[in-house]
């Protein structure tokens, strides 16, 4: 896990200097404190910050050249199957002086060219300059775990691992993408924003997940998507539980490869518990580290998961580090977290993750495994039960629909009748998804019903255009694809990367192994959700392998934050000060009187406006930081 900055000057334009690249590279020092390097080769320049995880020697230094000196590479991430690829490439005649994955990636490009991405299992963003063809090849991993931002100027193409490097380039105009901020204020949560190439900076985009881009000195570009999640049901397996278990173990095995200590972000939920228990089983296997495993967990009086976490600790012997911050301690990290993220946060829970990664760093743990991606590929969210019913109904499985309706109707908000209404609305949307006029009308209605219209200035709201989401499919597989590729998973992956890298820690996500994820999405609906249980195949695969107090638990918490009571209690004066007298109120983006009513209603207990208040606070901070040149804030007490 590292970070890089690169620039390709168009023919006849000013070439990059090492000093200029180094200045931008210095803004992402946190991504790689172990080593750095800058190389300028004609019209192309690369700068790199290294976090040493594999091959801790100088043989892993970047920018890295191929043995024939024709290729120059910078690479952020991990190629988990590098051991197997190295053996394959060695049989084809390649020789390696490094034991790490970067040299394997460079050889893979030398062997297969642009098709090298098809051979990779991992999380990655990389750039390779080919001196023979005069091209730069950029690629990003299948789910977009690793970031890659692009800014096209008249001089050439700038690319970087973080937006702050683009801010420091002197090429960016300094303008914010106000339409993106307007959409956030309307939807009130970043994780509800559909994923696009757009960022919160004007004229700065991201290379989409599962895409590569090749550019030439004359400015020509070719961009291509190289992978998608399956859209149809796979050939039925005799034993989905056995297949899932094998794929999950393989994913865990290659993600445990590291030359540094490894840990896990642990909650009382099934995803992180499955990871922790599998980690404990893998320790001692050939090729795995036998050092003690560490777990980092958040504890709050309002959301008690002590029983589940204690059961996991007893079963695994894992060393657990518990984090019990006060509201003030969490809130004090907001400016620093925003500086690292460059973009708005989806909730205060991000701050807990930020602090847990700091705790991991303080304990000397450089690699952390987490459970992100399971909900969006196996079926973890409660709203997905409605899409499961749609799947069964579209397949004509009426008996199954009746059974599931009876089971879900007893606990569903609004009861079985409301559940049936939601199902029929989705069936209608699914059937009419090919009618463009219906989809446009639906998109306009969704925008019109966005919760933030009462807060936003009406003229600012006109910057937002209705968005027709994805394919319009409403069965369970279609919704899983949307959640994995559009919202909310892309937002959560960005959070995972920035929180970890803020503290020079690498985050790895076993449930996002592309073979495992593709298998889960392609399963028949009853193996994803059944009889009121979510993530059914995972529950069955973990039977007898994780504590039953976790496996048989229906409630889902994660890192839940009592933000509603915090904003009414210990943080109320801070919120009033920032919201009612901050730069967002003076920006022209929001209605000042509506903002006053919002604060009054929430503090009095009349309504819950936690999301809107959190957004007004964080956007006020962001506008202040933007105006002052995005200077890194110090830690409290520094």
N, C-alpha and C positions, 0 to 999 in steps of 0.2 A: 504494500500500500504506500503510495507516494503521491507526488504532484509534479506537474510540468507546465511549462509555457513554451509556445513555439510560434514562429512566424515564417511565412513564405512570401517573399516580395515578388510582385509581378515583374515581368520582363521590362527593363528600362527604368524601374522604380528604385528608390533608395533601399539599400540592403540593411538588414538588422545589425546592430552592434552588440557586442558581448555585454557592455555596460548596461544598455537598455534592457536586455533580456534579464540580466542579473537583478535589476531593480524590481521588475515585475515578479521574478522568482522569489525575492525576499519576502513578498507579502504572503506567501504560502509556506513559510518556513515550518509551521506547525505540522504540515503534512509529511515532512521528512527531515527530522533533526540530525540524522546520522551521517549524511553526506550530501554534497551538491556538486553540480557541474554545469558548464556552459560550453557549447560548441557552435561556431558559425562556419557554415560550409557554403560559400558563395551567396546565393539568394535565400538560403534557408538557415535558420538559427533555432536551436533547442536549448532550453534550460531545465534543470531537473533538481528535485529535492527527494532524498531517499530515506525511507523508513525500512531498515534492514530486518526482514523476516525470514527469508531463505538465503543461504550462502552469505554469511555475515562478513565475508572477506572483501577485499577491494576488487575481486573478480566480478562482483555484481555492480560495479560503478556504472552510472549512466550520465550523459548520453552514451550509448553502447554502439560500437561499430562491429560489423560482420568481419570475419577473418580476412575477406578479400577487400575490405575497406569501401565497398560500393554501397553499403546500407548503413544508415545511422538511425537509431531508435531511442525514443523515450516511452516508458510504459508504466502505467499506474494500475495496480491491482494484483491479482494472483491467477496463475494458470494452474488449477488444482491437479490436472492430469499431466503435469509436466514430466513426471517420472516415466509414464507410459509413452508419451510423445518423444522423450529423449531416446528411449530404446528404439522406437520406430525410425527416428531420424538418423540415429547412429548406424542402423542397418542399411540406410540409404547413402551412407558415406560421410555424414556430418561428424565433426569432432568438437568437443566441448572443453573449455578451460574453466568454466564455472559450473558449480553444482546446483545453481538456482534456476528459476523458471524464465527469467528474462532472456538468457541466451537461447533457451529452447524456443521461445516465441520468435526471436529473430531468425533462427534457422527454419522455423515453420514457414515464415513469409518467404524466405529464400527458396524453399522447396516448392511451395504451393501458391505463392503470390497472393492475390486478393482472397482466394479460397481458403487461406489459412484459418480464417475465423470459423469455418465449418468443423475444424478439428479441435477447437478449444473448448474445454469445460472450465469455466471460471468467471470471474468478474474482472472487467478490464476496460481501460481506455488507453489507446496508444497511438503514436505517430511514427511512421517510418519514411525516411527520405531515401529515395532510390536515385543515386547519382547517375546511373546508366540511362534511365528513362526520363530523368528530370521531373519526377512526380513525388508528391507526398501522399501517403496512404494513412487515413485516420479511421479508427474503428471503435465501436462501443459495444459492451456486452449485451446479451439478449434481453435482460430486464432493465438495464440502465442503472445497475448498482453503482457504477463509477461514472462521475460527471465528465462532460467534455463540451466546453462552451466555445462559440465561434463569433468573431466579429469581422465583417468584411468592410475594408476601407479602400480608398482609391490606391493605396500603396500595396496592399496585399491582404492575405488572410491571417488573422491572429487567432490562436487557439490556446485554451488554458483549462486547468482543472478547477479553477474557482473564478467567480465573477470579480473578486477584488483585484485579481491580476489584470483583468481587462480595465477596471477602473483606473489602475495605475499606469496604463499604457500611454496615455496622452492621445490616443486615437479615438476613444469613445467620446461622443458628443456631450456627455454629462446629463442627458435627458432620461427621465424615468418613463417606463412604459405605463402610462396612466390608465390605459384600458384594462391592464391586468390588475392594477390596484382597485379600479372600480368594480371589477368582477368579484374580487375578494370581499369588498365591503357589501356587495349585494348578497353573495352566497354565505358570507360570514365565517367560512372555514376554508383554509388553503387546501385541505385534503378533499374538498368537494369540487375544486377547479379541475376541469378536464385537462389532461396532459396534452400539451402542444409543443412546438419548437420554441414558442415565445418564452422569454424570461421577464423579470420585473425591470430590466434595463432596456431602454429603447435601442433597437438595432443590434442587439446581442441575442443570439439564439443558441440552442443546444442541438448537438447532433442527436437524432432520435435513438432510442434503444434499438438494438438489433440492426443497426445500419452501419455501413461503411461509406467513406467519402474519399475519392481520389481527385487531386487537383494538380494542374500543370502550371508552369511558369507563365503561360499566356492567359491565365485566369479561367480556363475551362475546368468544369467540375463534373464529375459523375458520382451520383449517390444511389445507393441500393440497399433495400431491406434484404437481409440474408436469412431470417428465421421468424416464424410466427407460431403461436400456440395452435394446437389442432382444433379444427372446427367441427369434427365429427367424432362419433363414438368409436373407440378402438375395438378391435376384435375381442369379444368377451374372453376373459381369462378364467381358467378353471379355479384359480385361487388368487384373487386380487390382494388378499392380506399378505400372502407369501411374497407376491411380486412387489408390493409396496415396501415390505420389510427389507427386501434385498436392495432395492433402489435407495432407500433411506440409509441403510448401513453403508452402502458404497459412497453415498454423498458425504456422510459423516467421516468415513475413513480418509478420503482425500482432503477434506477440510481440516483435519487434525494435523496435517503436515506442516510443521513449523520448526524453526531452530530457536524459538523463544517460548516463554510460558504461555499457556492457553487457558482461557476461562469461558464463562457463560453468563449471560444476563438472565437471571432466574426470577420468575414469578411463580404464583401458585397454579398457573395454567398448564395445559397439556403440551403445548408446543415447546416451551423452554424446558419443561420437565423431561420430555422425551429426549431432547438434546443432551441434557445433563446426565441422564441415565445411560444413554448410548455412549457418551464420552467415557464414563467410568468403566464400561465394558471393553472399550477399545484400548484403554491404557494398558500397555504391556504387550499389545500386538506387535508383530514385526513392523518396523518403520515408524512406530509411534513413540512419543515421549512418555516417560514413566514418572515425570515430576508431578507433584500434587496439583490437582485441578482446583480452580477457584471459581466461586459463584458470587455475583453481585446482585443484591435485591433491595427493593424499596419497601419500607414498612410504614403504614399509616394506620392510625387508630380507627379511621372511618372505613377502611377497606382491609379487613383482617384476612391474611392468607398465611398466617403463621403455621397452622396445622399442616397445610399442604407442603410448605417449604421445609418444615421440620421433618416430615416423612421422607422427602426427597434426600435431605442431608443424611438421615439415618441409613437410607438404602445405598447411597453412593459413597459416603465418606468424604464428600467434597468439602473444601474449606469455604465457608460462607462469610461474606462481608455485608453487613446490614447497614442501610442508609436511612436515617430518620430525621430529615431536615424540617425546620420550621418554615412557615409560610414566608417569613422575611428572608430566610436564607435562600429559598428557591427563587424568590423574586429578584434578589440582588444580582443574580447571574443573567438576568434578561439582556442587558446591553451587550455583554460579552458574547452571549450565545447568538444574538442577532448579527454581530460583527462576523462571527465565524460562518453563519448560515448564508449571509448575503441576501436572503429572501425571508419573507414572513414565516412564522411558525404556525402549525395547525392548532396547537393547544399548549397550555402550561406543562403538560406531561413531557414535552420535549426537553424542558429544563431539568426534569428528573433524570432523563437519559443522559443529558449533558454532564450532570454531576456524578452519575454512576460511572461514566467513562473516565472522568477525572480520578475517581476513586480507584478504578482499575489501573490507571497509569501510575498512581502513587504506590500501588502494591507491586509494581514491576511487571504487570501482565500486559503483554503487547498484542495479543490476539484474543478476540472475544467472539463467541458464537451466539447467534440470536435467532429467534423464532419467526422473524418477519417472512411473509409470503405464504404461510400455511393457510391463513384465513381466506386469502384471495384465490388459492388454487385447489383447496380441498373443500371449502365451504364452511367458514367459521362465523359469519355474521348472521344475526337473527333475521334480517330482511331477506336473506337468501332462501328461507323456507318457502316464501311465496313463489319464487322462481322455480323451486323444486316441484311445487304443485303444478305449475304451468307445464313443466317438462312432462310429467306423468299425464296430464290432461291432453297435451298435443300428441302423445303416443297412444291415446285411447285406453289408458290404464285406469279405468274409472273406479275399480275396487280399491286400488292403491290410493287414489285421491280421497275416497271416502274414509279410509282408515287413517290417513295422515291428517285429514281435516278434523276428525274426532279427537285425535291426540293433541294437535296444536291448538284447537279451539278452546280447550279448557284453560289455557294460560295466555292466549293471545289478547293483547289490548283491544277491546271492542268486541271480543268473542268471535265465534265461528262465522257469524253473519258478516262481520266486517272483513274477516279473512277471505271469505268467498267473494266479496265485492272487489277486493284488491286483486285476487286471481283473475277475475273476469276482465278487469281493466287492463291487466298485463297481456292477457290472451288477445284482446282487441288490438292492443298496440303491436303485438307480435304479428298478427295476421295482416295488419295494414302497414307494416314496416317498409314495404316496397312502394308505397304511395307517397311520393315526395311532398305533395301538398299536406298530407296528414302529418308527416314528420316535421315540416316547417311549422305547422300550427301547434304541434306538441311542444316544440322547442320554444316558441313564443310564449306559450302558457307557462312553461317551467320558469322562464326568465321573469315573467310578470308576477309569479308567486314567490319569487326569491324573498327571503326574510329581511333583507337589508333596505328595501325601498323606503321604509319610514325614516331611515337614518341618513341616507345618501342625498346629496344635492341633486335635484332632478336633472340639471344640465350635465353633471358629471356622469350620471347613470346612462345617458345616451351613448357613451363611448362603448358600451357593452352590446355585443350582437348576440342573437340567439344561436345556440350551438346544437347541431344535430349529432347526437352521440353515437359513435360506432356504427355497427350494422343494424342496430335497432332490434336485434333478437332479444326476447324476454324469457327464454328458457334458461335453465340453470347454467348450462355451458356458456351461453352468450353473456350472461351477467358476470360469470367468473372471468371471462376474457376481458370484459370492460373494466372490472375492478383491478385486474392485474396489469393492464396496459394503459388505462386512462385515469382512473381515480378509484380508490385512494392510494394504491400501492406505490406509484411513482413518487408521490409526496413522502411516504414513509421511508423509501429508500434514500431519498435526498437527506432526510433527517438523520438516518442511520450513518450515512457517510460523513456528514459534517460534524455530528456529535462525537464520533469516534476520532476523526482526524484532528479535531480541535485539541485533543490531548495525545496525539501521536500514537493512537491505538488502531489496530486493524479490525474491522468488523466482518464476520463471515456468516452467511445465511444458508444453512443446509437445505431448507425447504425450497430454495430457488435453484437447486441443481436443475438444469434445463430438461434432462431426461425424466427426473422425478416429477417436476411440475407438469410436463406434457402428459405424463401418464395419469396424474391425478385429474387434470382437466378433462381428459378423454374418457374417464370412467362413466358408467351409467349413473344416473342421478342418485339411485338408492345406495350407492357406495360412498357418496359424498354426504348425504343427509338422509336419515331414516328414523322413523318412530320418535320424532322430536329431538333426536340427537344430531348435533353437527359433527363434521369431520369424522364420519363414521368409520372409514377405512383406517384412519390413524388410531381411533379408539380400539378397534379390533386388533390392529397390529401391535399395540402396546399392552394388550391384555397380559398380565403377569410380568411385564417388563418395567412398569412404572407403578408408583403407589396407587392403590385403588381409590384413595381419597381424592386424587387428582383425576384419574381416568373416568370415574363415575360422577364427576361434578358437572352440572349443567351451566352454572353461572360463569360469566366471562368478565374479568376485571382488567387484567394487564396492569399497567402503571396508572391506576386511577388517581386523580387529583381532586380534592374537595374544593375546587376553584370557586364554586358559588358561595360557600361560607367564608372562604378566604377574602373574597372581594367585598363581602358585607362586614367582615370583622377586622382582622389585623391589617389588611391591605386597603381598607376603605379610604383612608386619608390620602394615601399615595395615589390611588386610582382617581380620586376627585381632583387632585392637583394636576396630574398629567392630562387627564381627559378634558377637563374644563378650561385649562389654561395652557394646553400644549400646542405644538405646531399643526397637528391634524385639524384642530378646530379652526385655525386660521388659514388652512390650505385652500378652502373653497370646495373641498371634496365632500364635506358633510354639512348637514343642516344644523347650525349651532343650537337652535332651540330644541330640536329633536334630541340632540346629544344631552342637553340638560335634563329633559324628561326621562331619557334612558337611564341616566345615573340615579336620578331620584327614585324611579320605579324599582330599580334593582336593590338599592340600599335600604329602601323601606320594606322590602320583602314582598312587594305586590307582584313582581314578575322576576323571572330568571333571564337576565341578558348577559350571561357569562361570556359567551362567544363574542358578542359585539363589543363588550367592554375590553376584553383581552385584545381584540384587534385594534381598537382605538389607542390603547396604551402602546402596543408594540409598533404601530405605524407612526405614532408620535415620536418614539425613539428613533425609528428608521429615518424619518424626515430630518430630525436633528443631526443624525450621523451623516446623512447625505449632504446637508448644508455645510458641515464642518470638514468635509473631505474624507469621510469614512475612516477616521482615526481609531485605532484599536483602543477600546476602553481598558482600564486596569482592573484587576481583581479587587473586590471590596477590601479596604484596609491598606492597599498598596499606595 
